[in-house]
Every structure is written in structure tokens, then in C-alpha cells.
Amino acid sequence: MKIFIYPFVVILLLLTACSNTAPEPEQNTVYSATIYDTNLRVNKMKWISGEKLNLSAGNYELGEINNIFNQKGDKIDPSDLKIGDKIKIYLKPPVIIKETEPAQISAEYILKIIK
């Protein structure tokens, strides 16, 4: 009976040791904002969590966004976001701000806040 238990205990110890070495998931920086124009242009940016970035209170255009979700977690199209919608923007550091008018930032994904 001990012959069968010993390999099981060794395997269990190895699995436990491996699970402790997994890297921590990267923390996204989260901002809330309001859609003010087409092309995913936002304003009223407010920091929620993560690394606080030096984003001024100006207007921004969210570029290269393919991951937009509603609160249920269903993927939605950018055209589903309307002027006045409140959203959460998840930014993956380092955040690059393109010096255009309005400034462009790329988000990891967007979550639409349903009223």
C-alpha cells in the first residue's frame, strides 16, 4: 500500500511547488471616460485603478481597439458605443500617447458601462 501512496505524494508536492512559481498577472491601468464623438473619442477621463498615468483632462481618441465588451462580457462592435456612453478603458503599460489632435492612446480593451 505504501508503494502506491509514495509516488502520489511526490507528484502532489511537485505540482504544488510549480504552482507557486507562476508569474503574477500584469495589472492593467483602468480609467473611466465618456464617448463625446464618433471614432471612439473620449473625454472626462478619470483614473480608477492601477498605475496612475499622466493623462491630462483633455480629449483622446482610442486607437486600434478590437476588444470592446458589454457588462455581460459579450463582444460588441465599436458602432455600439454612442455619444454619451460611459466606458471603462483598460490600458496596458507602457501607454504610448500619439501627439495628434485629439491625442491617440491604445487600450487593451474597453468595457461599456450600461446605464
DSSP file (Angstrom, degrees, kcal/mol; ACC not computed):
  #  RESIDUE AA STRUCTURE BP1 BP2  ACC     N-H-->O    O-->H-N    N-H-->O    O-->H-N    TCO  KAPPA ALPHA  PHI   PSI    X-CA   Y-CA   Z-CA
    1    1 A M    >>        0   0    0      0, 0.0     4,-1.3     0, 0.0     3,-0.6   0.000 360.0 360.0 360.0 -38.3    0.0    0.0    0.0
    2    2 A K  H 3>  +     0   0    0      1,-0.2     4,-2.2     2,-0.2     0, 0.0   0.812 360.0  64.1 -64.6 -29.7    2.9    2.4    0.8
    3    3 A I  H 34 S+     0   0    0      1,-0.2    -1,-0.2     2,-0.2     0, 0.0   0.863 105.9  43.2 -62.8 -36.4    4.3    1.8   -2.7
    4    4 A F  H <> S+     0   0    0     -3,-0.6     4,-0.8     2,-0.1    -1,-0.2   0.801 114.1  49.7 -80.6 -30.3    1.2    3.4   -4.3
    5    5 A I  H  X S+     0   0    0     -4,-1.3     4,-2.3     2,-0.2     5,-0.2   0.880 100.7  63.4 -76.7 -39.4    0.9    6.3   -1.9
    6    6 A Y  H  X S+     0   0    0     -4,-2.2     4,-2.2     1,-0.2     5,-0.2   0.917 103.6  45.2 -57.2 -50.7    4.6    7.4   -2.1
    7    7 A P  H  > S+     0   0    0      0, 0.0     4,-2.4     0, 0.0    -1,-0.2   0.884 112.1  54.0 -61.8 -35.3    4.5    8.4   -5.9
    8    8 A F  H  X S+     0   0    0     -4,-0.8     4,-2.2     2,-0.2    -2,-0.2   0.918 109.1  47.6 -63.0 -43.6    1.2   10.2   -5.4
    9    9 A V  H  X S+     0   0    0     -4,-2.3     4,-2.3     2,-0.2    -1,-0.2   0.905 111.7  50.3 -65.6 -41.9    2.7   12.3   -2.6
   10   10 A V  H  X S+     0   0    0     -4,-2.2     4,-2.2     2,-0.2    -2,-0.2   0.926 111.7  47.5 -62.5 -45.8    5.8   13.1   -4.7
   11   11 A I  H  X S+     0   0    0     -4,-2.4     4,-2.4     1,-0.2    -1,-0.2   0.906 111.2  51.7 -62.6 -41.9    3.7   14.2   -7.6
   12   12 A L  H  X S+     0   0    0     -4,-2.2     4,-2.1     1,-0.2    -2,-0.2   0.904 109.9  49.1 -61.8 -42.6    1.4   16.3   -5.4
   13   13 A L  H  X S+     0   0    0     -4,-2.3     4,-2.3     2,-0.2    -1,-0.2   0.898 110.9  50.2 -64.8 -40.5    4.5   18.1   -3.9
   14   14 A L  H  X S+     0   0    0     -4,-2.2     4,-2.1     2,-0.2    -2,-0.2   0.911 110.7  49.0 -64.2 -42.6    5.9   18.8   -7.4
   15   15 A L  H  X S+     0   0    0     -4,-2.4     4,-1.8     1,-0.2    -1,-0.2   0.895 111.3  49.8 -64.8 -39.8    2.6   20.3   -8.6
   16   16 A T  H  X S+     0   0    0     -4,-2.1     4,-1.0     1,-0.2    -2,-0.2   0.909 110.6  49.7 -65.1 -42.7    2.3   22.5   -5.5
   17   17 A A  H  < S+     0   0    0     -4,-2.3     4,-0.4     1,-0.2     3,-0.4   0.888 110.7  50.4 -64.3 -39.4    5.9   23.8   -5.9
   18   18 A C  H >< S+     0   0    0     -4,-2.1     3,-1.1     1,-0.2     4,-0.3   0.865 104.5  57.1 -67.6 -36.5    5.3   24.6   -9.6
   19   19 A S  H >< S+     0   0    0     -4,-1.8     3,-0.7     1,-0.3    -1,-0.2   0.776 100.9  57.9 -68.7 -24.7    2.1   26.5   -8.9
   20   20 A N  T 3< S+     0   0    0     -4,-1.0    -1,-0.3    -3,-0.4    -2,-0.2   0.639 100.6  57.5 -78.6 -13.8    3.9   28.9   -6.6
   21   21 A T  T <  S+     0   0    0     -3,-1.1    -1,-0.2    -4,-0.4    -2,-0.2   0.445  75.1 119.7 -97.1  -0.3    6.4   29.9   -9.3
   22   22 A A  S <  S-     0   0    0     -3,-0.7    -3,-0.0    -4,-0.3     2,-0.0  -0.411  70.9-108.6 -65.3 138.9    3.8   31.2  -11.8
   23   23 A P        -     0   0    0      0, 0.0    -1,-0.1     0, 0.0     3,-0.1  -0.323  33.6-103.1 -68.4 151.1    4.2   34.9  -12.6
   24   24 A E        -     0   0    0      1,-0.1     3,-0.1    -2,-0.0     2,-0.1  -0.482  43.1-103.7 -68.7 141.0    1.7   37.4  -11.3
   25   25 A P        -     0   0    0      0, 0.0    -1,-0.1     0, 0.0     2,-0.1  -0.390  43.0 -99.3 -65.4 146.1   -0.7   38.6  -14.0
   26   26 A E        -     0   0    0      1,-0.1     2,-0.6    -3,-0.1    66,-0.0  -0.399  34.6-126.7 -67.1 141.1    0.0   42.0  -15.3
   27   27 A Q        -     0   0    0     -2,-0.1     2,-0.2    -3,-0.1    24,-0.2  -0.791  19.6-145.1 -92.6 124.1   -2.1   44.8  -13.8
   28   28 A N        -     0   0    0     -2,-0.6     2,-0.4    64,-0.1    64,-0.2  -0.581  15.4-122.1 -82.4 150.1   -4.0   47.0  -16.3
   29   29 A T  E     -A   91   0A   0     62,-3.0    62,-3.5    -2,-0.2     2,-0.5  -0.808  30.6-152.4 -88.5 133.6   -4.5   50.6  -15.6
   30   30 A V  E     +AB  90  49A   0     19,-2.5    18,-3.0    -2,-0.4    19,-1.4  -0.928  18.6 172.7-117.6 130.5   -8.2   51.5  -15.6
   31   31 A Y  E     -AB  89  47A   0     58,-2.3    58,-3.7    -2,-0.5     2,-0.3  -0.947  22.3-139.5-126.2 150.6   -9.8   54.8  -16.5
   32   32 A S  E     +AB  88  46A   0     14,-2.9    14,-2.5    -2,-0.3     2,-0.3  -0.813  31.3 163.5-102.6 154.4  -13.4   55.7  -16.9
   33   33 A A  E     -A   87   0A   0     54,-2.1    54,-2.5    -2,-0.3     2,-0.4  -0.954  32.6-118.9-158.4 172.5  -14.4   58.1  -19.7
   34   34 A T  E     -AB  86  43A   0      9,-2.4     9,-2.1    -2,-0.3     2,-0.4  -0.981  26.8-121.2-124.0 134.6  -17.4   59.3  -21.7
   35   35 A I  E     + B   0  42A   0     50,-2.6    49,-3.4    -2,-0.4     7,-0.2  -0.617  36.0 168.6 -71.7 125.4  -17.8   59.0  -25.5
   36   36 A Y  E     +     0   0A   0      5,-2.5     2,-0.3    -2,-0.4     6,-0.2   0.526  60.3   7.4-115.5 -10.1  -18.1   62.5  -26.9
   37   37 A D  E  > S- B   0  41A   0      4,-1.2     4,-1.1    45,-0.1     3,-0.2  -0.959  86.3 -77.4-160.0 170.1  -17.8   61.9  -30.7
   38   38 A T  T >4 S+     0   0    0     -2,-0.3     3,-0.5     1,-0.2    -2,-0.1  -0.078 102.4  53.8 -66.7 177.8  -17.5   59.2  -33.3
   39   39 A N  T 34 S-     0   0    0      1,-0.2    23,-0.2    22,-0.1    -1,-0.2   0.798 130.1 -70.7  62.5  32.1  -14.3   57.3  -33.8
   40   40 A L  T 34 S+     0   0    0     -3,-0.2    22,-2.5     1,-0.2     2,-0.5   0.892  79.2 168.8  54.2  46.0  -14.1   56.3  -30.1
   41   41 A R  E <<  -BC  37  61A   0     -4,-1.1    -5,-2.5    -3,-0.5    -4,-1.2  -0.789  11.2-173.9 -90.7 130.7  -13.3   59.9  -29.0
   42   42 A V  E     +BC  35  60A   0     18,-3.2    18,-2.7    -2,-0.5     2,-0.3  -0.853  15.6 172.8-126.7 156.9  -13.5   60.2  -25.2
   43   43 A N  E     +B   34   0A   0     -9,-2.1    -9,-2.4    -2,-0.3     3,-0.1  -0.823  56.7  61.5-144.0-173.3  -13.3   62.9  -22.6
   44   44 A K  E     -     0   0A   0     13,-0.4     2,-0.2    -2,-0.3    -1,-0.1   0.891  69.8-172.2  55.0  42.4  -13.9   63.2  -18.8
   45   45 A M  E     -     0   0A   0     13,-0.4     2,-0.4    11,-0.2   -12,-0.2  -0.473   5.2-176.3 -68.0 131.6  -11.1   60.7  -18.2
   46   46 A K  E     -B   32   0A   0    -14,-2.5   -14,-2.9    -2,-0.2     2,-0.2  -0.992  25.0-122.9-135.8 126.9  -10.9   59.6  -14.6
   47   47 A W  E     +B   31   0A   0     -2,-0.4   -16,-0.2   -16,-0.2     3,-0.1  -0.446  32.6 168.4 -68.6 134.6   -8.4   57.3  -13.1
   48   48 A I  E     -     0   0A   0    -18,-3.0     2,-0.3     1,-0.4   -17,-0.2   0.759  56.3 -24.3-111.7 -53.5   -9.9   54.2  -11.3
   49   49 A S  E    S+B   30   0A   0    -19,-1.4   -19,-2.5     2,-0.1    -1,-0.4  -0.959  91.9  43.3-157.4 171.9   -7.0   51.8  -10.6
   50   50 A G  S    S-     0   0    0     -2,-0.3     2,-0.3   -21,-0.2   -21,-0.2  -0.426 102.6  -5.3  84.8-162.4   -3.6   50.6  -11.5
   51   51 A E  S    S-     0   0    0    -24,-0.2     2,-0.5    -2,-0.1    -2,-0.1  -0.512  75.2-126.4 -68.8 124.3   -0.6   52.8  -12.3
   52   52 A K        -     0   0    0     -2,-0.3     2,-0.2    -5,-0.1    -1,-0.1  -0.622  29.5-154.0 -76.8 122.1   -1.8   56.4  -12.4
   53   53 A L        -     0   0    0     -2,-0.5     2,-1.7     1,-0.1    -6,-0.1  -0.540  25.1-110.0 -96.1 160.9   -0.7   57.9  -15.8
   54   54 A N        +     0   0    0     -2,-0.2     2,-0.6     2,-0.0    -1,-0.1  -0.442  59.4 152.3 -87.9  62.5    0.0   61.5  -16.6
   55   55 A L        -     0   0    0     -2,-1.7    -8,-0.1     2,-0.0    -2,-0.0  -0.846  37.4-139.0 -95.9 121.9   -3.2   61.9  -18.8
   56   56 A S        -     0   0    0     -2,-0.6   -11,-0.2     1,-0.1    -3,-0.0  -0.161  28.9 -99.7 -71.6 173.4   -4.4   65.4  -18.9
   57   57 A A  S    S+     0   0    0    -13,-0.1   -13,-0.4   -14,-0.0    -1,-0.1   0.216  88.4 110.9 -80.2  17.0   -8.1   66.2  -18.7
   58   58 A G  S    S-     0   0    0      1,-0.1   -13,-0.4   -15,-0.1     2,-0.3   0.126  75.8 -75.5 -79.5-165.3   -8.2   66.7  -22.5
   59   59 A N        -     0   0    0    -16,-0.1    44,-0.8   -15,-0.1     2,-0.3  -0.700  45.0-170.3 -96.5 147.7   -9.9   64.7  -25.2
   60   60 A Y  E     -Cd  42 103A   0    -18,-2.7   -18,-3.2    -2,-0.3     2,-0.5  -0.959  18.3-142.0-136.1 153.4   -8.5   61.4  -26.5
   61   61 A E  E     -Cd  41 104A   0     42,-2.7    44,-2.1    -2,-0.3     2,-0.7  -0.979  21.2-136.0-114.0 128.8   -9.1   59.1  -29.4
   62   62 A L  E     - d   0 105A   0    -22,-2.5     3,-0.3    -2,-0.5     2,-0.3  -0.743  28.6-162.7 -85.7 115.9   -8.9   55.4  -28.7
   63   63 A G  E     + d   0 106A   0     42,-2.6    44,-0.6    -2,-0.7   -23,-0.0  -0.687  56.8  10.5-103.8 153.5   -7.0   53.8  -31.5
   64   64 A E  S    S+     0   0    0     -2,-0.3     2,-0.6     1,-0.2    -1,-0.2   0.881  76.0 165.9  55.0  47.8   -6.6   50.2  -32.6
   65   65 A I        +     0   0    0     -3,-0.3    -1,-0.2     1,-0.1     3,-0.1  -0.854  15.6 152.1-100.6 117.8   -9.4   48.8  -30.4
   66   66 A N        +     0   0    0     -2,-0.6     2,-0.7    42,-0.2    -1,-0.1   0.494  60.2  71.3-114.5 -12.1  -10.6   45.3  -31.2
   67   67 A N        +     0   0    0     41,-0.2    43,-2.5    40,-0.2     2,-0.5  -0.798  54.6 151.1-115.8  90.7  -11.8   44.2  -27.8
   68   68 A I  E     +e  110   0A   0     -2,-0.7     8,-3.2     8,-0.5     2,-0.3  -0.981  18.1 179.1-121.0 129.2  -14.9   46.0  -26.8
   69   69 A F  E     -eF 111  75A   0     41,-2.6    43,-3.1    -2,-0.5     6,-0.2  -0.904  24.3-131.2-129.8 153.3  -17.3   44.3  -24.4
   70   70 A N    >   -     0   0    0      4,-2.2     3,-1.9    -2,-0.3    43,-0.1  -0.403  48.1 -89.9 -88.6 179.3  -20.6   45.0  -22.7
   71   71 A Q  T 3  S+     0   0    0     41,-0.3    42,-0.1     1,-0.3    -1,-0.0   0.694 126.6  61.3 -67.5 -17.4  -21.1   44.3  -18.9
   72   72 A K  T 3  S-     0   0    0      2,-0.1    -1,-0.3     1,-0.0     3,-0.1   0.580 118.7-110.2 -81.4  -9.3  -22.2   40.8  -19.6
   73   73 A G  S <  S+     0   0    0     -3,-1.9     2,-0.3     1,-0.3    -2,-0.1   0.509  71.3 141.5  92.4   6.2  -18.8   40.0  -21.3
   74   74 A D        -     0   0    0      1,-0.1    -4,-2.2     0, 0.0    -1,-0.3  -0.659  56.8-114.8 -82.9 135.5  -20.2   39.8  -24.8
   75   75 A K  B     -F   69   0A   0     -2,-0.3     2,-0.3    -6,-0.2    -6,-0.3  -0.480  38.7-170.6 -68.5 135.1  -18.0   41.3  -27.5
   76   76 A I        -     0   0    0     -8,-3.2    -8,-0.5    -2,-0.2    -1,-0.0  -0.836  23.3-104.9-125.8 165.1  -19.6   44.3  -29.2
   77   77 A D    >   -     0   0    0     -2,-0.3     3,-2.3     1,-0.1     4,-0.3  -0.571  29.0-117.5 -86.3 148.6  -18.9   46.4  -32.2
   78   78 A P  G >  S+     0   0    0      0, 0.0     3,-1.7     0, 0.0   -38,-0.1   0.816 114.7  65.8 -54.8 -29.3  -17.4   49.9  -31.9
   79   79 A S  G 3  S+     0   0    0      1,-0.3   -41,-0.0   -40,-0.1   -39,-0.0   0.667  86.9  70.3 -68.6 -14.2  -20.6   51.2  -33.6
   80   80 A D  G <  S+     0   0    0     -3,-2.3     2,-0.6     2,-0.1    -1,-0.3   0.625  81.4  87.6 -75.3 -12.8  -22.5   50.0  -30.5
   81   81 A L    <   -     0   0    0     -3,-1.7     2,-0.3    -4,-0.3   -41,-0.2  -0.787  66.1-168.7 -89.2 124.7  -20.9   52.8  -28.5
   82   82 A K    >   -     0   0    0     -2,-0.6     3,-2.3     1,-0.1   -47,-0.3  -0.727  34.3 -79.9-112.3 159.8  -22.9   56.0  -28.8
   83   83 A I  T 3  S+     0   0    0     -2,-0.3   -47,-0.2     1,-0.3     3,-0.1  -0.362 119.8  27.2 -57.0 131.2  -22.1   59.6  -27.8
   84   84 A G  T 3  S+     0   0    0    -49,-3.4    -1,-0.3     1,-0.3   -48,-0.1   0.213  87.0 137.3  97.2 -13.4  -22.7   60.0  -24.0
   85   85 A D    <   -     0   0    0     -3,-2.3   -50,-2.6   -50,-0.1     2,-0.4  -0.405  50.3-134.0 -65.9 140.8  -21.9   56.3  -23.2
   86   86 A K  E     +AG  34 113A   0     27,-0.6    27,-2.7   -52,-0.2     2,-0.3  -0.817  31.7 176.9 -93.9 135.0  -19.8   55.8  -20.1
   87   87 A I  E     -AG  33 112A   0    -54,-2.5   -54,-2.1    -2,-0.4     2,-0.4  -0.905  29.8-131.3-134.4 162.1  -17.0   53.3  -20.6
   88   88 A K  E     -AG  32 111A   0     23,-2.7    23,-2.6    -2,-0.3     2,-0.5  -0.967  22.8-153.4-110.7 134.0  -14.0   51.8  -18.7
   89   89 A I  E     -AG  31 110A   0    -58,-3.7   -58,-2.3    -2,-0.4     2,-0.7  -0.940   0.6-156.0-112.6 123.1  -10.7   51.8  -20.6
   90   90 A Y  E     -AG  30 109A   0     19,-2.6    18,-3.0    -2,-0.5    19,-1.2  -0.883  13.8-168.3-102.0 112.8   -8.1   49.2  -19.7
   91   91 A L  E     -A   29   0A   0    -62,-3.5   -62,-3.0    -2,-0.7    16,-0.1  -0.854  12.7-146.2-106.2 134.0   -4.7   50.3  -20.6
   92   92 A K        -     0   0    0     -2,-0.4   -64,-0.1    14,-0.3    14,-0.1  -0.879  41.5 -88.9-100.5 115.3   -1.7   48.0  -20.6
   93   93 A P  S    S+     0   0    0      0, 0.0     2,-0.1     0, 0.0     3,-0.0  -0.314 107.0  54.6 -61.8 147.8    1.6   49.8  -19.6
   94   94 A P  S    S-     0   0    0      0, 0.0     2,-0.5     0, 0.0    -2,-0.1   0.500  78.4-163.4 -79.8 141.5    3.6   51.2  -21.1
   95   95 A V        -     0   0    0     -4,-0.1     2,-0.5    -2,-0.1    12,-0.1  -0.798   2.7-155.3 -94.6 126.1    1.0   53.5  -22.6
   96   96 A I        -     0   0    0     -2,-0.5     2,-0.6    10,-0.2    10,-0.5  -0.888   2.1-157.3-104.0 127.1    2.0   55.5  -25.7
   97   97 A I  E     -H  105   0A   0     -2,-0.5     2,-0.4     8,-0.1     8,-0.2  -0.915  11.0-143.9-106.8 116.5    0.2   58.7  -26.4
   98   98 A K  E     -H  104   0A   0      6,-2.8     2,-2.1    -2,-0.6     6,-1.6  -0.639  17.9-125.5 -80.8 133.9    0.4   59.8  -30.0
   99   99 A E        +     0   0    0     -2,-0.4     2,-0.2     4,-0.2     4,-0.1  -0.492  66.1 120.5 -83.1  73.6    0.7   63.5  -30.4
  100  100 A T  S    S-     0   0    0     -2,-2.1     0, 0.0     2,-0.1     0, 0.0  -0.607  73.4 -72.5-117.9-178.0   -2.3   64.1  -32.7
  101  101 A E  S    S+     0   0    0      1,-0.3     2,-0.1    -2,-0.2   -41,-0.1  -0.940 130.9  21.2-122.3 109.0   -5.4   66.2  -32.2
  102  102 A P  S    S-     0   0    0      0, 0.0    -1,-0.3     0, 0.0   -42,-0.2   0.635 113.9-111.9 -74.4 163.6   -7.0   64.7  -30.3
  103  103 A A  E     -d   60   0A   0    -44,-0.8   -42,-2.7    -2,-0.1     2,-0.4  -0.285  31.6-134.8 -59.3 144.0   -4.2   62.7  -28.7
  104  104 A Q  E     +dH  61  98A   0     -6,-1.6    -6,-2.8   -44,-0.2     2,-0.3  -0.861  23.9 178.5-107.2 138.5   -4.5   58.9  -29.5
  105  105 A I  E     -dH  62  97A   0    -44,-2.1   -42,-2.6    -2,-0.4     2,-0.5  -0.971  22.8-132.5-131.9 150.8   -4.0   56.1  -27.0
  106  106 A S  E     -d   63   0A   0    -10,-0.5   -14,-0.3    -2,-0.3     2,-0.3  -0.896  21.3-157.6-105.4 130.6   -4.3   52.4  -27.5
  107  107 A A        -     0   0    0    -44,-0.6   -16,-0.2    -2,-0.5   -40,-0.2  -0.756  22.3-137.2-106.1 152.5   -6.3   50.4  -25.0
  108  108 A E  S    S-     0   0    0    -18,-3.0     2,-0.3     1,-0.3   -42,-0.2   0.934  85.2 -30.2 -68.9 -48.4   -6.1   46.7  -24.1
  109  109 A Y  E     - G   0  90A   0    -19,-1.2   -19,-2.6   -43,-0.1     2,-0.4  -0.974  57.9-129.4-162.7 167.5   -9.9   46.5  -24.1
  110  110 A I  E     -eG  68  89A   0    -43,-2.5   -41,-2.6    -2,-0.3     2,-0.5  -0.954   9.3-157.1-125.3 140.5  -13.0   48.6  -23.4
  111  111 A L  E     -eG  69  88A   0    -23,-2.6   -23,-2.7    -2,-0.4     2,-0.4  -0.981  16.7-138.9-117.7 120.5  -15.9   47.8  -21.2
  112  112 A K  E     - G   0  87A   0    -43,-3.1     2,-0.7    -2,-0.5   -41,-0.3  -0.650  13.2-138.9 -79.2 128.3  -19.2   49.6  -21.9
  113  113 A I  E     - G   0  86A   0    -27,-2.7   -27,-0.6    -2,-0.4     2,-0.5  -0.798  17.3-143.3 -88.6 116.5  -21.0   50.7  -18.7
  114  114 A I              0   0    0     -2,-0.7   -27,-0.0     1,-0.1   -29,-0.0  -0.677 360.0 360.0 -86.5 129.1  -24.7   50.0  -19.3
  115  115 A K              0   0    0     -2,-0.5    -1,-0.1   -29,-0.0    -2,-0.0   0.479 360.0 360.0 -75.9 360.0  -26.9   52.6  -17.7
